Amino acid sequence: FWLELRSSSGGDSRAPGGRSRLRAQPALAPGKMPQCQRPPMAWRAPWAALLMAGAALATVPAQPCISDDKPLRPELKIRLLMRNWQSHRLLTHLAAILLRDYMRINVELVTADPSWGAAKDFERLHRAEFDANLEVWSRGKEQEFAQWVGNASAVYMGIHRTEARFGMYVPGYVSQTDEFYSYAFLAGEEAQRMFGRTYRGQRLGESAGDSSGLCSKTEWNCTDFVWRPSYCEDGGCQALLMKGSIGDSLGLLEQQIQNSRLNISVAYTSYATQDKRVWSAYAARAPVLTYSWEPREPIGGIPTERFVRVAFPPASSACTDCLKSNPGSPNGCVDCDLGAFPLQKVVSQKVLTAEFRDVAHFIEMFTLDEEDYRWLFAKRQISASERDPEYAAACMYAREFRSRWQPWVKYTKVIELDWVNHQCFPVIWVQLVALAPLLVGLIVMHCRRQDLVRLMRKVKRDTDLFDHTSAQSRPWPSISSLFTGKHHTKVQVTDNAEIVVPQPSDAPETSTSTWKQIALDDQARPRAKGVGWVLSFLDRFISSDSTQINVALRQGRLDFTSHNRTFTNFVAANGDGTLKPPPRCSTPLRSVLATKSDVFYYLIGSVLGEVMLVSFVLGVFGSVWGTCAHLISLNAKLNIAVDPAAYEEWTEIGDSLMELTTKFSFLPVFLLGFFVNREAGRWVGYLNLSYAVSGRIEDLALVLAGATQGLDDPAVERQRKVQLFTCYRYLNSVHYLTYYGVDLRMGTSPISVLRDLVTAGLITGSEADVLLMTPNKMREVILSWLSCMWNEMLQQGGVPGPWTAQFIAKLTSLRDESVLHMEQSPNLIKVMLKVVVSLLVLFMTVAYPWKIRLAEPQRCFQPFGFLSTFLLSFCYVGLLAMMGTLERSPFIASGDCINIDYMLCEVELMTFRTIRASFFRPHGESLASLMARRNSSTRGQDLSDSVGVEGEGDGD
C-alpha cells in the first residue's frame, strides 16, 4: 500500500521548485510486481547488498548528513522537543540536521516523556526544559496558548503551510460515497452492530494507551482503559473507536461523542497496537472506526487517502468558545466539527536573544507544506530498515532540496574564528615548534658572526698609542726594561749560528727562547672559531678545495709558521743534505668548482648554507601565514551573509599587496645589481692588492740578489749572507704582517703575532721587543729596517749606488700596497639597501602565501606558500648575503675566501730561491783582469789588421 500515495490532480510528477512527488501507481495484475521491485539478478545481489550497507552507514545519526565548511559554534546550544508521532520526529530531525550540520550549532533532542501532556508544552517551554517545539497541534490548546504566549512566557514563531486535522476515520469501503461520512451514521443501531462486531470478545484497552494516567481520574471514568459515555448502560455502546493515546485529542473526541449522544466506546492502546488492528480489519474489509489525523504517515502501511473522516456539524460561535475553553477531559461542550487548524511553532524566550538571532530566523522561516510532509512520509517508508528511519528520511530531504531550505538560513551573527579548537591548529603548532630550533640556530650563528666582527674591529683599532694591556701581558716583568735606544741592524753570527742583535749595556736582553716558550704556552688557546659539524663532516668524508680552505681558516692552521728559519739552513749548499727549503702549502689558494658535486659542497659549506637556513625559516613563516590567511578567507566566506564586504575587502587587500610587491621589487633588484657588481669589484681589488704585495716582495728579492756585491770575497762573504738573510726575514715578516688584522690566523693581538714571528724564526726576541712599542705600525717599522739595511750595505760597498733608486721605489710601493685597504660604500646607501631588501622580503612573505595557496576547505598545510617564500627569499637574501660577504674581504672564513697561507708559502719559496741564487754561481775573474784582457785582445786585432793592409800594398 505504501507505494500508492495520493497524487495531485494531473501535471508533471515533480512539484514546483524541482521537488519530486510520489504519485499513485496503477493497479497491477495479480502475481505481478513493479519493475523496480523485481528480484535482482544473482550477479547483482552482492553489489546491491554492498550499496544498501553503504546507504545504511551514511544515514547513521552519528555521522553528519550534510557537510559544510563552517566551524562548530560550541557556545550556542538549542534543545528541540521530539514527540513520538512520526510527523513530529521527521520534522524535528530535519531541523536538527540543518541547525547542527549546516549552521554548526549544538542541538540536543529532548524526547518527550509519554506522561507529558501535549497541552503542557507551553508551560515546559517557560520552565526551560526545552527551547523549541516545531510542530504544535493547536486544536484544543487555545486556552494554554493564550495563557503562556499571551504573557510572553513562550513565543509564537509562525505556522507550517499545511492544514492539520484529527478525529474519527472509517475506511473508504464503509462510506457509500467514499468522500463523506456523517456522524449521524454512527447514531443508529446498524452502526452499533457494524463497528461492534469486529473486536467483540477481545481485551481492547492497554495500559500503554494511558501513559499520562488520565483513566484513573473521575472525569474520565475508564474501565480497563476503555472510556464509555456517561449515558451508556452496562453492555451498551458496543461500537468501538480505536485510539492510540488518551491524551492526543485532549478530550475533544470524547466530547464530540458524548455531546452528540453517540453510542461509541473508546479503547486506548499503543500506536503499534492501533495500527495492527486497523490493518487487520482493513485486510478483512471489516468495518473499523479509528482515531487518526492529517498529515500523517500511512496507517499500518495503508495510505491515509483510503480513509474518510467522520464529519460533524460545522462550528458555531458557541462551539468555538467551547474549543477555546477546553478543560482537557470529556466534560467539555464541544459537539461540532473540529475543522482544520494550523501546525504552530513555539520557542522559549532564550531563542529571541541576540545570541540566537540566527536560530530564531531559521525557526521562523522553517515551514513545510503538504507536499513536503508527503515526501518525508514516503522516504520514511523506504528507509524502514535503517537504524533511525526518520533521521534517514530527513537527511534525504536535506540533501535533495538544498535550494528549498537555503533561504531558511541567515547569518546575522559573525562566526568568530576559533584558532585553538580549529582542526588546522595542530598543523600551525607543529610548524611553529619546528621553527624554535631553527631560530635558535640562527641566533647562535648571528652571535658568532657578531663576535667575529667585534674581534676584527678590535684587531683593526686605528691607534698608534702604546698598548698598556699588551704590555702587562708581555713575557718580561716590567715596562722599564724595554729597550728604547737606537736599534743597529748590523748583525753578528755566533758559533751556533744564532743571530744576535747587540743591545746597549743599559738594556737587558729579552731572549728569543722566552718568546718561544710563551708561544708554546699559547698554543692551547684557539685563535679561530670552531669549524662546525657541517664542515667537519665534509672535511672528513667528502673533502673538496673549498672545504679544505674553510677548515684551514677556521682552525687557524698555517703551513707558513710550521717551520723555523735558521741562518745555517739559509746558507747551506744546494747539494747539502741538511738543506730544507720552505715547504709548499698543503691547502690550495682558491677553490675550483669543477663538478656539480663541488658546487653542492660549496653551497652547504659557504655562507649560502646560512642563506638556505634563513630562507627555510622564512618559508615556514610563509607556510604558517598561508594557513592563517586560508582560515581567515574561509571565515570571511562563512560570514558573507553577515558582512558581504569583508570577503571582498580581504581579497582586494591581498591583490593590492601582491601588486605592490611586484612593482616595489624593481628598486631592490636595481640596487642589489649595482652594489653586488661594486662589491665584486672591491673583492677583486683586494686580490689585486695581495698579488701586488707578493710581486713587490719578489721584486725586492730580485733587486737584493742582483745588487749584492762581495759574495765572492771571503772577507765579507759571511757578512753579506747575514745581511741577505736578515732581508729575507724582514721581507717575509712584512708579508706576514700585511694580513695581520685581516686574517685572524695571523693573531688577534700584537703579542700573538710577534710570538708567531719569533717562533718561526722571522724576527728575534729583541726585535719583537722593539716592534711591540708600535703595535699597529710593526710592518712600517720593519720596512724602515729594510731601508736602513740597504743604506748600511751601500755604505759598506755591498750594493752599488745606482740600484738605490729602484730599491727605494719598490720598497715604498710595497709600503703603499701592503695597507690592503679598499674604501667601502657610504653607510647610508648600505643601510638603505638593506632596509629596502628587508621590506621586499617582508612583502613577499606576506603577499605570496596570501594569494598562492590551495583553496580546499580542509587544506591546512600550504606547500605553495612555503615554496614561494623559500625560493624568492633565497634569491634576495642570497644576493644581500653575497653583497655582505664580498664587502668583508677575501681573507675571512665566513666569506668567499682565499688561502693567504698559500701566497705566503709561495712568495717565501721564491725569495728563498732567488736570494740564494747569488750564493753559489761561478764568479770567474775579477773586473780588472777582464778589462785588461779585453784591451790586449783589442790591440792584437788592430796590429793584425795593419799587417794585412801592408801586404796587399806590396803586392801591388
PyMOL commands that set and color helices and strands:
alter all, ss='L'
color gray80, all
select helices_A, chain A and resi 35-37+42-58+86-102+118-126+142-148+183-186+189-196+207-210+252-259+271-283+304-306+317-324+349-352+354-365+370-382+389-400+402-408+425-459+468-472+479-481+512-524+533-541+545-555+567-571+596-605+607-638+644-664+666-707+717-738+744-746+750-759+765-771+778-795+803-817+827-851+863-888+900-916+927-955
alter helices_A, ss='H'
color red, helices_A
select strands_A, chain A and resi 14-15+19-20+73-82+105-111+132-137+154-159+165-171+181-182+226-227+239-243+264-268+289-294+307-311+343-348+492-493+499-500
alter strands_A, ss='S'
color yellow, strands_A
deselect
rebuild
show_as cartoon
